[in-house]
Amino acid sequence: MPTAAPASPPSGPSGAEPEPDYAGHRARLRERFLKAQGDLADYELIELLLFAAMPRRDVKPIAKALLKRFGSFAAVLHADVAALTQVSGIGETAAVSLLAVREAAVRLLQNDVMNQPVLSSWQSLMDYVRVAMGHAKNEQFRILFLNRKNVLIADELQQQGTVDFTPVYPREVIKRALDLGASALILVHNHPSGDSTPSQADITMTKDLRDAGDKLGIQLHDHIVVSKSGNTSFKALGLL
């Protein structure tokens, strides 16, 4: 008489598949975050960002691989999709999740300076432009338009160029200021090289734009050069 095959042990309280080991880790990490957000290590915060995009994977090794590849939390969030997806385990969905966090940070910082008198909230403005542009791979040229009370009324990215050159046309900048009814400008552009020292081309263009604005009563308050390492002010250097 054939013997019956031994019954398989139940895999869970209701016969369901047991939860993977990382499920408990995720629950503990969420609990720690809710109690004290600032206590998490950089890789743990990246784990949290990846949870929704990668619900069925252990993301701790992926988070650590991202930090190893890019060098810092900030660099991870400023990497583009092509670079992120070169890290094993990161697909487009996970990459977009990380990019969305960066964009959210930029918008939060922008909200702190829009429709505010920028000369009295200068540090907030510097924080914003550095996050928005400091890690960009190509040069970008941003114009901040101010009214007569130096309130920021518009923030526009005018040009994007190569790794070391962005074409800027003073007449177009002044025309846009007139269209918006702006009385003053702050210019901002980035140096992807990491060195925020103004180039001779930067200096020449800035003087040309200042002179064009002066003829029409539009003041150039400053020109800020942004890089990963910091910001440099033309006014502070005595160039304006």
C-alpha positions as CSV (number, residue, x, y, z in Angstrom):
1,M,0.0,0.0,0.0
2,P,1.6,3.3,-1.0
3,T,2.5,5.7,1.8
4,A,1.1,9.2,1.7
5,A,3.6,12.0,1.0
6,P,4.3,14.0,4.1
7,A,2.4,17.2,4.3
8,S,4.3,20.3,3.6
9,P,4.7,22.5,6.6
10,P,2.5,25.6,6.5
11,S,4.5,28.6,5.1
12,G,2.6,31.2,7.2
13,P,-0.3,31.6,9.5
14,S,-2.7,31.1,6.7
15,G,-0.5,29.0,4.3
16,A,0.7,32.1,2.5
17,E,4.3,32.5,1.4
18,P,6.5,33.8,4.3
19,E,7.5,37.4,4.1
20,P,11.0,38.0,2.8
21,D,13.7,39.0,5.3
22,Y,13.8,42.6,4.0
23,A,10.1,43.2,4.8
24,G,10.9,43.4,8.5
25,H,13.8,45.7,7.8
26,R,11.6,48.0,5.8
27,A,9.1,48.2,8.6
28,R,11.8,49.0,11.1
29,L,13.3,51.6,8.9
30,R,9.9,53.3,8.4
31,E,9.4,53.3,12.1
32,R,12.8,54.9,12.8
33,F,12.2,57.5,10.1
34,L,8.8,58.5,11.7
35,K,10.5,58.8,15.2
36,A,13.6,60.8,14.1
37,Q,14.2,61.5,10.5
38,G,17.6,63.1,11.0
39,D,19.0,59.9,12.5
40,L,19.0,58.0,9.3
41,A,22.2,57.4,7.3
42,D,22.3,58.6,3.7
43,Y,21.9,55.0,2.3
44,E,18.9,54.4,4.6
45,L,17.2,57.6,3.3
46,I,17.8,56.4,-0.3
47,E,16.3,53.0,0.7
48,L,13.1,54.8,1.8
49,L,13.0,56.7,-1.6
50,L,13.3,53.4,-3.4
51,F,10.7,51.4,-1.4
52,A,7.7,52.4,-3.6
53,A,9.5,52.0,-6.9
54,M,11.0,48.6,-5.9
55,P,8.4,46.9,-3.6
56,R,9.7,43.4,-4.0
57,R,13.5,43.8,-3.7
58,D,16.0,44.3,-0.9
59,V,17.1,47.8,-1.8
60,K,19.8,48.2,0.9
61,P,22.6,47.0,-1.4
62,I,21.3,49.1,-4.2
63,A,21.2,52.2,-2.1
64,K,24.8,51.6,-1.0
65,A,25.9,50.9,-4.6
66,L,24.4,54.3,-5.6
67,L,26.4,56.1,-2.9
68,K,29.5,54.3,-3.9
69,R,29.0,55.1,-7.6
70,F,28.2,58.8,-7.2
71,G,30.0,59.7,-3.9
72,S,27.3,61.5,-2.0
73,F,23.6,61.7,-1.3
74,A,23.4,65.0,-3.2
75,A,25.2,63.6,-6.2
76,V,22.8,60.6,-6.4
77,L,19.8,63.0,-6.6
78,H,21.5,65.1,-9.2
79,A,22.5,62.2,-11.5
80,D,20.5,61.8,-14.7
81,V,18.5,58.8,-15.7
82,A,21.2,57.5,-18.0
83,A,23.8,57.5,-15.2
84,L,21.4,56.1,-12.5
85,T,20.3,53.2,-14.6
86,Q,23.9,52.1,-15.0
87,V,23.8,51.0,-11.4
88,S,22.7,47.4,-11.1
89,G,19.1,47.1,-10.0
90,I,18.1,50.6,-10.9
91,G,15.5,50.8,-13.7
92,E,13.8,53.8,-15.2
93,T,11.0,53.7,-12.6
94,A,13.4,53.9,-9.7
95,A,15.5,56.6,-11.4
96,V,12.4,58.7,-11.9
97,S,11.5,58.3,-8.2
98,L,14.9,59.8,-7.3
99,L,14.7,62.6,-9.9
100,A,11.2,63.5,-8.5
101,V,12.7,64.0,-5.1
102,R,15.3,66.4,-6.5
103,E,12.6,68.4,-8.3
104,A,10.5,68.5,-5.2
105,A,13.4,70.0,-3.3
106,V,14.0,72.6,-6.0
107,R,10.4,73.7,-5.9
108,L,10.3,73.9,-2.1
109,L,13.3,76.2,-2.2
110,Q,11.9,78.2,-5.1
111,N,8.7,78.7,-3.1
112,D,10.8,80.3,-0.3
113,V,12.0,83.1,-2.6
114,M,9.3,83.7,-5.2
115,N,7.3,86.9,-4.5
116,Q,9.7,87.8,-1.7
117,P,12.2,90.7,-1.4
118,V,15.3,88.8,-2.5
119,L,17.8,91.2,-1.1
120,S,16.6,90.5,2.5
121,S,16.4,86.7,1.9
122,W,19.7,86.4,0.0
123,Q,20.9,83.1,1.6
124,S,17.6,81.4,0.7
125,L,18.1,82.6,-2.9
126,M,21.7,81.2,-2.9
127,D,20.5,77.9,-1.6
128,Y,17.8,77.7,-4.3
129,V,20.1,78.4,-7.3
130,R,22.8,76.1,-6.0
131,V,20.4,73.2,-5.7
132,A,18.6,74.0,-9.0
133,M,21.8,74.5,-11.1
134,G,25.0,73.6,-9.2
135,H,25.2,70.0,-10.3
136,A,24.0,70.5,-13.9
137,K,26.3,68.9,-16.6
138,N,25.8,71.7,-19.1
139,E,25.9,75.5,-18.6
140,Q,22.5,77.1,-17.9
141,F,21.6,80.7,-17.7
142,R,18.9,81.8,-15.4
143,I,17.4,85.3,-15.0
144,L,15.6,86.5,-11.9
145,F,13.3,89.5,-12.6
146,L,12.6,92.0,-9.7
147,N,10.1,94.8,-9.4
148,R,10.7,98.2,-7.9
149,K,10.6,96.8,-4.4
150,N,13.1,94.1,-5.3
151,V,10.5,91.4,-5.0
152,L,11.2,88.4,-7.2
153,I,8.4,88.4,-9.8
154,A,9.7,85.9,-12.3
155,D,12.4,83.2,-12.5
156,E,13.2,82.0,-16.0
157,L,15.8,79.6,-17.4
158,Q,16.7,81.4,-20.6
159,Q,19.5,79.3,-22.2
160,Q,21.2,75.9,-21.9
161,G,24.5,75.3,-23.6
162,T,27.5,73.0,-23.6
163,V,29.7,72.0,-20.7
164,D,31.6,75.4,-20.9
165,F,29.5,77.8,-23.0
166,T,26.0,79.3,-22.9
167,P,25.0,81.9,-25.5
168,V,23.5,85.0,-23.9
169,Y,22.1,88.0,-25.8
170,P,21.7,91.2,-23.8
171,R,19.0,92.7,-26.0
172,E,16.8,89.6,-25.5
173,V,17.3,89.7,-21.8
174,I,16.4,93.4,-21.6
175,K,13.4,92.9,-23.9
176,R,12.1,90.2,-21.6
177,A,12.6,92.4,-18.6
178,L,10.5,95.1,-20.2
179,D,7.8,92.6,-21.2
180,L,7.5,91.6,-17.5
181,G,7.7,95.2,-16.2
182,A,10.8,94.3,-14.2
183,S,13.0,97.1,-12.8
184,A,16.0,95.0,-11.8
185,L,17.7,91.7,-12.7
186,I,19.9,89.1,-11.0
187,L,21.8,86.9,-13.5
188,V,22.7,83.3,-12.5
189,H,24.7,80.7,-14.5
190,N,26.5,77.6,-13.5
191,H,30.0,76.3,-14.2
192,P,29.9,72.5,-14.6
193,S,33.7,72.3,-14.0
194,G,33.1,73.0,-10.3
195,D,35.1,76.2,-10.3
196,S,32.7,79.2,-9.8
197,T,35.4,81.8,-10.7
198,P,34.0,84.1,-13.5
199,S,35.6,83.8,-16.9
200,Q,36.6,86.8,-19.0
201,A,33.7,86.0,-21.3
202,D,31.4,86.1,-18.2
203,I,32.7,89.5,-17.2
204,T,32.4,91.0,-20.7
205,M,28.9,89.7,-21.2
206,T,27.8,91.0,-17.8
207,K,29.1,94.5,-18.5
208,D,27.4,94.6,-21.9
209,L,24.1,93.5,-20.3
210,R,24.5,96.1,-17.4
211,D,25.1,98.9,-19.9
212,A,22.1,97.9,-22.0
213,G,19.9,97.8,-18.9
214,D,21.2,101.2,-17.7
215,K,20.0,102.9,-20.9
216,L,16.4,101.7,-20.1
217,G,16.4,102.1,-16.4
218,I,16.8,98.4,-15.6
219,Q,19.4,97.8,-12.9
220,L,21.6,94.7,-12.8
221,H,21.9,93.9,-9.1
222,D,24.3,91.0,-9.4
223,H,25.5,88.1,-11.4
224,I,26.0,84.8,-9.5
225,V,28.1,81.9,-10.8
226,V,27.1,78.6,-9.3
227,S,29.0,75.4,-9.0
228,K,29.0,72.2,-7.0
229,S,31.5,73.8,-4.6
230,G,29.7,77.1,-4.0
231,N,28.5,80.4,-5.4
232,T,30.5,83.5,-6.5
233,S,29.0,87.0,-6.6
234,F,30.2,89.6,-9.2
235,K,29.2,92.3,-6.8
236,A,31.2,90.8,-4.0
237,L,34.2,90.6,-6.3
238,G,33.8,94.3,-7.3
239,L,32.9,93.4,-10.9
240,L,29.6,95.3,-10.7
